[in-house]
Amino acid sequence: MSPLRFSDHSLRSQIALVFGTLVVGLAVLLSLAFGELLKLRIERDAGSALQVIAENAGKLLANGLLERSREAEVLAAAEAVWTKGLDSPEAHHMLARSQATQPHSVWIGVADAQGIVRTATGGLLVGQSVAERPWFREGLQKLHVGDIHPAKLLEQLLAPPPSGEPYRFVDFAAPIRLGPTTIGVVGIHGSWEWTREVMESLTPPRTDDQAVELFVFDHKDALIYAPDGKTRALQEAGQRLPVELGRPPTTDRTASPATVARWMDGRSYLTATVALQARNSASDLGWRIVAREPVELAFAEAHRTVRTALVIGLTAALLASVLAWLAARRLSEDLYALADAASAVEADKPGTRIPQAHSSREVRKLSRALGRMTHRLLASHEAMEEKVRLRTLELEAANRALDLQARTDALTGLLNRRGFETQMAFALALARRSSRPLSLITVDVDHFKRVNDTYGHEAGDEVLRRLARTLEMRLRNSDVIARLGGEEFVALLPDTDLVGAQAIAQALVEAMAEQLDPVVGRITVSAGVASMRGLQDSSMDILRRGDAALYEAKGQGRNRVCVEA
């Protein structure tokens, strides 16, 4: 028997086959498409989560390096102690107290300019020469932060670390200067154990659905930290930064911030890498923090989503096919009407008329119409989503610009009062937590109204800009400068006590007095100095005392500095 042609099937079968095939195919395609979209989104979210963990770890490590390098600077700057001798009781007490506040500072010592250790915590290495050690050679010149290295002279003198691994140190050193003369070097050996604590604090607990691990690689892509005490084993096995992580970042905004990389154990991991953003030039060691998770765990939810979407699509397609067959049965009544009419004509019944029925052609036309409609709807939907995305990006950019404008003084480019209050709240909280000094200087232009009345507002504006430039040049990058309004400026000085702030303020007043404006001539300013007195001291209290000191300077004849009462 020859196979039946499509046109030989009944109308019911034609509609059921055509519509059923169309719905099944469309349902499967849409299910797979939406499933893949959901999968990409889930994978991107998983990569973003790893990226956040790696970034947080990098910030904590960078802050730790900054704090310890500043500790070395602070110790080296204690001139009142060093004038009594590098091996004085005061020097030994200061080093012991510093070690007590930073338990991970395993050894803190002071070597004279010839490299002989004069005093050290626990009396370790006193009298021995460290002249050939990199930290001493670099520390004679400037603030130095050394890359991680194994213990050498101290290996046999210290008790084993809690982790059981060999000691590894990060060195911090700074020169001790009395006037122009360098008399010695402060050195700190920071234990690498603090890195393990940072990493463990950020790593989520292991579960059946999650197993995130954090690693650290140095600037040569060599492993310097691995979790669970596996650092030495992986180093001996030759683990290095996977090649995929050394590629330049993609510019595709829809791509996952993480990369699927194959590690030395042969397994593939979803891996995010972040370069350590050093807080100062000395601590820029080129480290890279890497977070990884096995792909079978990271993408487990994505794979489940695709399977679920496919099952739902096939179920919907089967249901649609059944409904199509039921609808085709109703449409097949046209054929029965034609058959009855033909039988009536054959029987020559009077009044018989053959109806004009074109069911198969209409079904084909409907299919084409439905195809065009579906295509148009999808195209319109995509265009609308793209328009919404562009509008959202424009709104976000506008909001960022408005926020920057709201926090910045338009005339000088410095922070305004609103921006300064935010920075001061953060600096005050940090000073309270770390028990470090915090001071501020309020600065006001003398006789500014006379300048405006005599030379005009343009000349007054130039005077304010000149003062702003002087403040930026004279103060540190870590200091916060703002224009509170009119001719009043303020400078916030972290890690600076009242005496240090007074010296800085005096230098600012003298620097302004030495300048000659081409229009106004000699410009003078008055300054008030205030410092945080205790944990209960608020930003308004410090500002109020600074303003009171400023008014005192005005009352004493201007062009001077007064300190809070």
Beta strands, then each sheet from edge to edge (+ up, - down):
strand 1: 105-112
strand 2: 117-120
strand 3: 144-145
strand 4: 149-150
strand 5: 168-178
strand 6: 181-191
strand 7: 213-217
strand 8: 223-225
strand 9: 259-262
strand 10: 268-275
strand 11: 288-294
strand 12: 438-445
strand 13: 480-485
strand 14: 488-494
strand 15: 516-517
strand 16: 521-522
strand 17: 525-531
strand 18: 561-563
sheet 1: 2+ 1- 6+ 5- 3+
sheet 2: 2+ 1- 6+ 5- 4+
sheet 3: 8+ 7- 11+ 10- 9+
sheet 4: 13+ 14- 12+ 17- 18-
sheet 5: 15+ 16-
end
